[in-house]
Amino acid sequence: MLIKAQSSTAAEALELVSMLQARFVEGLETVASACGQNVGFEETKWLRDGGQHGGGNRYTLSESDLFNRASVNVSQVHYDDLPEKKLGSATAISTIIHPQNPHAPSVHIHISWTEMKAVGDAPDRGYWRIMADLNPSVLHEEYRDQFVHCMRQAAPRQYEEASAQGDRYFYIPALGRHRGVTHFYLESYATEDVDADRAFAELFGKGVIDSYLEILQSALATYSDADDAARAEQLAYHTLYLFQVLTLDRGTTSGLLVHDQNDLGIMGSLPARVDSELLASWQSKVEPPQDELVRELVAQLVKALPDASPAMVSDEVKLKLAQTVREHYKKNPEALAMQASGNVIAPTVDNHR
C-alpha cells in the first residue's frame, strides 16, 4: 500500500506534479493523433520499501515510428516515520522525450519540491528544483528561440540566473560542449512566499510543456523525413546524451545510490540506441577514475548484444548500466565531486524518478 507524505505542502506538490504529468501525457497523445498515430502510454507503478516510504508511477512508450523513448515520471518519497533522516519528503516530476525524427528535438523537464526536517529550533525547510532543457540532434534555431521565449515569459525574474546555472550544469568538460542548446536550472529555489513559489512552479511547468508540444508538432509536420546524415547526427547525439547522464548527472547518480527500487525509472531518460565505438573513444578524454566508468559502460553495452550496431539500450541493459554506475561510485566516492553542479549543491538532489 502506498503511504503518502503527511506534510500539507508535500500533498500540494504531489497534486501539482501529477497534474503536469497528465497534461504532458495527454498532449503527447494528441500530437501523435494529429500525425495519424495512436500511441498508448503504459503506466508502471513502483513502491519505496513496499509503499511505507512512498513511491510513484511513470508513463512510458515503447519505441515507435514517432518516439525513440518517452517517459513521464512522478514520485513522492518521504521519511515521516524515520526521525533520524534529514530529508522529510521529495516530490517530483521528471520527464524525457526523445522523438524518432532527428529534426524534432528531445526535451528534459524536472520539477520537484523537497522538504528538509526541522533541526533544533529551525523550522522545516522546503525548496523547489526546476529544470528544463531543449536537446536537438539537428539544430533548428527557430525551435530553440521559441523555447527560450517561453521560459523568459514564465520566469522573467529568474531566467538569467537559471540560464547561467543550466549552462554550467549541462556543460560536458571532456567534450567541450553542452548537452543541449538552452538550459534552465534553479536549485534550492524558495522565497518567503510559499504559495507564490508553488504558483511559479506550476506556471513554468505548464509553459514549457505546452511550448514543447507546439515545437514537436511543428517539427513532425515540417520535417516528415530525415536523410542518413540527420540519422547519423541523432545517433551521435543520443550517445552524448547517455554519456552526460551516466558520467555527470548528479541527480541520476544520487537516485541510484539512494536505492535500487526504481532503476528502470531512473534510467528512463536513456535513448534506445547509441554508438558504443563513439562512446569508447571518449574514455581517454575523461579524468580518472571516470575513465574506468566509461570503459565499464561500453562493456555492458557490448556484452548485452555483441553483434548489435548501434548498441541497443534495452530494459535489461538499463539495469546493468544502473548497477555499473552504482558500483563505480561506491568504489570511488571521491568521484562524486567531479559531477555537474549549478551554483548550489542541495542537501539532497535525489530525483526519485
Protein Blocks (a to p, Z undefined) as FASTA:
>chain_A
ZZddfblklmmmmmmmmmmmmmmmmmmmmmmmmnopacddddddddeehhlngcaddddd
dddfklmbdcddddddddfklmkbmblbdcddddddddfblkbccddddddddddddehj
bccddddddddddddfbdcfklmmmmmmmmmmmmmmlmmmmmmmmmmmmpcfknopafbl
bdcddehiacfblklmmmmmmmmmmmmmmmmmmmmmmmmmmmmbccfklmmmmmmmmmmm
mmmmmmmmmklmmmmmmpcclmmmmmmmpcfbdcfklmmmmmmmpccfklmmmmmmmmmm
mmmmmmbccddddfklmmmmmmmmmmmmmmmmmlmmmpccdfbdcfblceoZZ
